[in-house]
Amino acid sequence: MTKSHDLFQAAQKHIPGGVNSPVRAFKGVGGDPIFIERAQGAYMYDADGKRYIDYVGSWGPMIAGHAHPEVIAAVREAALNGLSFGAPTELEIQLADRVCELVPSMEMVRMTSSGTEATMSAIRLARGFTGRDKILKFEGCYHGHGDSLLVKAGSGALTLGEPNSPGVPVSLAEHTLTVSYNDLEQVKDVFSQVGNEIACIIVEPVAGNMNCVPPAPGFLEGLRSVCDEYGALLIFDEVMTGFRVALGCAQAYYGIKPDLTTLGKVIGGGMPVGAFGGRRQVMEFLSPLGPVYQAGTLSGNPIAMTAGLKTLEILSAPGFHEDLTAKTETLVSGILGEAKKAGIPMAANQVGGMFGLFFTDQPAVTNFHQVGQCDVARFGKFFHLMLDRGVYLAPSAFEAGFLSSSHSAQDLEATIKAAADAFKALA
Ligand code: PMP
């Protein structure tokens, strides 16, 4: 038996399911989760000392690789000055200025401690600003676990929200309208019925929580114009895509200006950070300037700001995103090539440093319904074959994969070779 197995047994005594975030429990793929002891660059090492090439990257933040020496040095130095003050610091100004410089739609920004807080607060702000209660989101998009956002619709152009988690009051969930990703006609239809009651559309500009699904041409543009027509705010949830698909985030990549943006993951460089920001006029509605309340004991934490600033500095180097994109392309085309050789039907999506692999004979995967038609059981087998071969993929068929700048050509080669072996075993 492995040490990970023993730790998982021990963990379940006092931690529900043995984990502090559900997908870590390997429910989607079966088997015991791997307990991690340390990580460096592109590699994670488990409690049994086994090394993995990591394509999860702590679910996105580790874009510069694990334990990047410059990030660690900066954090060490900052820690000597104290861990938290609950009072303003210059570091917060530096990170806010940098974010607003890189993402011009963000004229002001407020830090939080997680992506969930960022989206929850952005929704409250949109509701407060517009004086409207309804929000519109897309099936298969995840925006953290705030009550209003844990809603997934059934089919239908106008679907009143059904909570998909017990504990979310129906009276709240019914304000969340959910339509199919990449289906602009459905959006227009909903707006033609209740558009004047909708505070905002919230969207992942590249969906990364139903595996990886890029926006169809014209989709984001269409959302922008629907929002303009009805006076609703457009919120880009860039918690995942922010600073990952491009230096200016997905909004720069696609050339669309949202009213509000939420950030997380990369902006904290591995520390607990989220942020939301946007048009000055909207952000000034926030307390203490305006009436919409939002706060946080650890918001703007000096260690977290330091890790974020250093990470943004690293990824601002010329060519950083071009390299990351090229590496991701190499990986995805290599894996697709091996699947083809082995006669395994597979499709893939990729934007910048994020990617998705689908066990499907559909030529393209563009929405949640199609994602749902992929062979999840086969993914589970593939996941374990790769894990055995020292490659750590997200333990779910519904999560995007992430590369870091520290993945080397040899790492990619080794991964493609592992996939070739895995496909042989699957075929
Ligand atoms: N929005 C998106 C797009 C996300 O991917 C996530 C997390 N995966 C969140 C929000 C929530 O962030 P957190 O887990 O930091 O609360």
Boltz pocket constraint, residues with backbone or C-beta under 6 A from the ligand:
constraints:
  - pocket:
      binder: B
      contacts: [[A, 59], [A, 113], [A, 114], [A, 115], [A, 116], [A, 117], [A, 119], [A, 142], [A, 143], [A, 144], [A, 145], [A, 204], [A, 208], [A, 209], [A, 237], [A, 238], [A, 239], [A, 240], [A, 264], [A, 265], [A, 273], [A, 274]]
      max_distance: 6.0
